[in-house]
Amino acid sequence: MTLSLQGRTVIVTGGFGVLGSALTRLLLERGARVAALDLNEVPASLAATADFLPLGKVNLTETASAEQAMSRVVDTFGHIDAVVNVAGGFAWETFESGSLDTWDRLYQMNVRTAIVSTKAALPHILSAGNGRVVNVSALAANKAGLGVSAYAASKAGVARFTESLAEELKQRDVTVNAVMPSIIDTPTNRADMPDQDFAAWVTPEALSAVIAFLLSAEGQVITGACLPVSGRV
């Protein structure tokens, strides 16, 4: 069964990355109109279509930049139904030898981007009705391993933001959920961990399918959930 997203307008932050690109492809296949937002410039390989709007140089740590991007989306597609906060980052370092600046940087990349983009999109989502917010947390938010204290703390912030916002909006026709992947199978992760079993990881396509379900009509009954997507890790 294909879960249709026909007529829905979805914002995907971090839209030019591995997960953001996979998610964008799936959402377009399922009938959504997608705006892909990213801090990087729009790649030459991406072109706007009737259903796809790539927006580069969007700094989601800055309110004005996020609000301007949301206005562009509304001008193009007429409304916003959902935002998926994929934008984020990772760093591995022990607490003893690491820098406190890493904590600030990962907060900005993982927590603030989700907060700012949601804040900018929310008035439009509430206006459209039957809205969705999906965040990308991580399993490390629940149980952190060696060298990921700053990353895990930032992803825990995303999870708690998800839960609180879900409570705030549950009577206003908006669901708010998060996915919590283990290790996503990306070229960067393969290069960093060449001896691991890649088949045990979560593919971007599989994680995208979980997100797409939360965006669908069938996902209406779920809110405030932080869903583990662990693969076989």
C-alpha positions in Angstrom: 0.0 0.0 0.0 1.3 3.4 -0.9 0.5 6.1 1.6 -0.5 9.1 -0.5 0.7 12.6 0.2 -1.1 14.1 -2.7 -1.6 17.9 -2.4 0.4 18.2 0.7 3.3 20.7 1.0 6.2 19.6 3.0 9.3 21.5 4.1 12.5 19.4 4.4 15.4 21.0 6.1 18.9 19.8 5.3 17.3 19.0 2.0 20.5 18.7 0.0 22.1 16.1 2.2 21.9 12.3 2.0 18.8 11.8 4.2 17.1 15.0 3.0 17.6 14.0 -0.6 16.2 10.5 -0.1 13.2 11.9 1.8 12.5 14.5 -0.9 12.5 11.8 -3.6 10.1 9.6 -1.7 7.7 12.5 -0.8 7.6 13.6 -4.5 6.9 10.0 -5.5 3.9 10.0 -3.1 2.4 13.1 -4.5 3.7 15.8 -2.2 5.0 19.2 -3.1 8.4 19.6 -1.5 10.5 22.6 -0.5 14.1 21.5 0.3 15.9 24.0 2.5 19.7 23.9 3.0 22.5 26.1 4.2 24.5 25.2 1.1 23.9 26.6 -2.3 21.5 24.8 -4.6 23.5 22.1 -6.5 23.6 22.5 -10.3 21.9 19.1 -10.5 18.7 20.4 -8.8 16.1 22.4 -10.6 12.8 23.8 -9.5 9.7 22.1 -10.9 6.0 22.5 -10.4 6.2 20.3 -7.3 9.8 20.9 -6.1 11.4 24.1 -4.7 15.1 23.9 -3.7 16.2 26.9 -1.5 19.9 27.3 -0.7 21.8 29.6 1.6 19.0 29.3 4.2 20.5 29.7 7.7 18.1 28.0 10.0 19.9 29.3 13.1 18.6 32.8 12.1 14.9 33.7 12.4 14.8 36.1 9.5 16.4 33.6 7.1 13.9 30.9 8.1 10.9 33.2 7.9 12.0 34.5 4.5 12.3 30.9 3.3 8.8 30.0 4.6 7.4 33.0 2.8 9.0 31.8 -0.5 7.4 28.4 0.0 3.9 29.9 0.6 4.3 32.2 -2.4 5.2 29.2 -4.6 2.8 26.5 -3.3 0.1 28.5 -1.4 0.4 26.8 2.0 2.6 24.6 4.2 1.3 21.4 5.7 4.4 20.0 7.4 8.0 20.5 8.3 10.6 17.7 8.6 13.7 18.9 10.5 16.5 16.9 9.0 19.2 19.6 9.3 21.9 18.7 11.9 25.4 17.6 12.5 27.6 15.2 14.4 31.0 15.2 16.2 32.9 12.5 18.0 35.3 13.5 20.8 35.8 12.5 24.4 34.6 15.0 27.0 38.1 15.1 28.5 40.0 16.0 25.4 37.2 17.7 23.5 36.2 21.4 23.2 33.3 23.1 25.0 32.7 24.9 21.7 31.5 21.5 20.3 28.6 21.7 22.7 27.6 25.1 21.4 28.1 24.1 17.8 26.0 20.9 18.0 23.2 22.8 19.9 23.1 25.3 17.1 23.1 22.6 14.4 20.7 20.1 16.0 18.4 21.9 18.4 18.3 25.5 17.3 17.8 24.7 13.6 14.7 22.5 14.5 13.3 25.2 16.8 13.8 28.1 14.4 12.4 26.3 11.4 9.4 25.0 13.3 8.8 28.5 14.8 8.8 30.0 11.3 6.6 27.3 9.7 4.1 26.9 12.6 1.8 29.8 11.7 1.4 28.5 8.2 0.9 24.9 9.4 -1.8 26.0 11.9 -3.5 28.0 9.2 -3.6 25.0 6.8 -4.8 22.6 9.4 -4.1 18.8 9.8 -0.4 19.7 10.2 2.7 17.6 10.9 6.0 18.3 12.5 8.7 15.6 12.3 12.1 15.9 13.9 15.2 13.8 13.6 16.6 12.9 17.0 18.9 9.9 17.6 19.0 6.7 19.7 22.0 8.2 21.4 19.5 10.6 23.1 18.3 7.7 25.2 21.6 5.9 25.7 24.9 7.6 24.8 28.1 5.8 24.0 31.7 6.9 24.2 32.6 10.2 22.6 29.1 11.4 21.8 28.2 13.4 24.9 27.6 16.7 23.1 25.8 15.1 20.2 23.6 12.9 22.5 22.7 15.9 24.6 21.7 17.9 21.6 19.6 15.1 20.2 18.0 14.7 23.6 17.0 18.3 23.4 15.3 17.6 20.1 13.4 14.7 21.7 12.2 16.7 24.6 11.2 19.6 22.3 9.2 17.1 20.3 7.3 15.8 23.3 6.5 19.2 24.7 5.4 20.7 21.4 3.2 17.7 20.9 1.4 18.4 24.1 1.0 22.0 23.2 -0.5 21.3 19.8 -2.4 18.1 20.3 -5.8 19.9 20.5 -4.9 22.0 17.4 -4.9 19.4 14.7 -1.1 19.2 14.5 0.9 16.1 15.3 4.5 16.3 16.4 6.8 13.3 16.4 10.5 12.4 16.1 12.5 9.5 14.6 15.5 8.2 16.5 17.9 6.4 14.1 20.9 4.5 15.2 23.5 4.8 12.4 22.4 6.0 9.0 24.1 4.3 6.1 25.8 7.3 4.4 29.1 7.6 2.5 30.5 9.6 5.4 29.6 7.0 8.0 31.1 4.2 5.9 34.3 6.1 5.5 34.5 6.8 9.3 33.6 3.3 10.3 34.9 1.0 7.5 35.0 -2.2 9.6 31.4 -2.0 10.7 28.5 -4.2 9.2 26.8 -1.7 6.9 23.9 -4.0 6.4 22.9 -3.5 10.0 22.6 0.2 9.6 19.5 2.2 8.7 19.3 3.2 5.0 18.2 6.7 4.2 15.3 5.2 2.2 14.1 3.1 5.1 14.2 6.1 7.5 12.4 8.2 4.9 9.6 5.7 4.7 9.1 5.9 8.5 9.0 9.7 8.2 6.6 9.6 5.3 4.2 7.4 7.4 4.2 10.0 10.1 3.3 12.7 7.5 0.5 10.6 6.0 -3.2 10.5 7.0 -2.6 7.1 8.5 -0.1 8.8 10.9 -2.7 11.1 12.3 -3.2 8.9 15.4 0.5 9.3 16.5 1.7 12.4 18.3 4.4 12.9 20.9 6.3 9.8 19.9 10.0 9.4 19.6 10.3 6.3 17.4 13.4 4.2 17.6 14.7 3.3 14.1 17.6 1.1 15.1 18.1 -1.2 12.2 20.1 -4.1 13.6 22.7 -2.0 15.5 
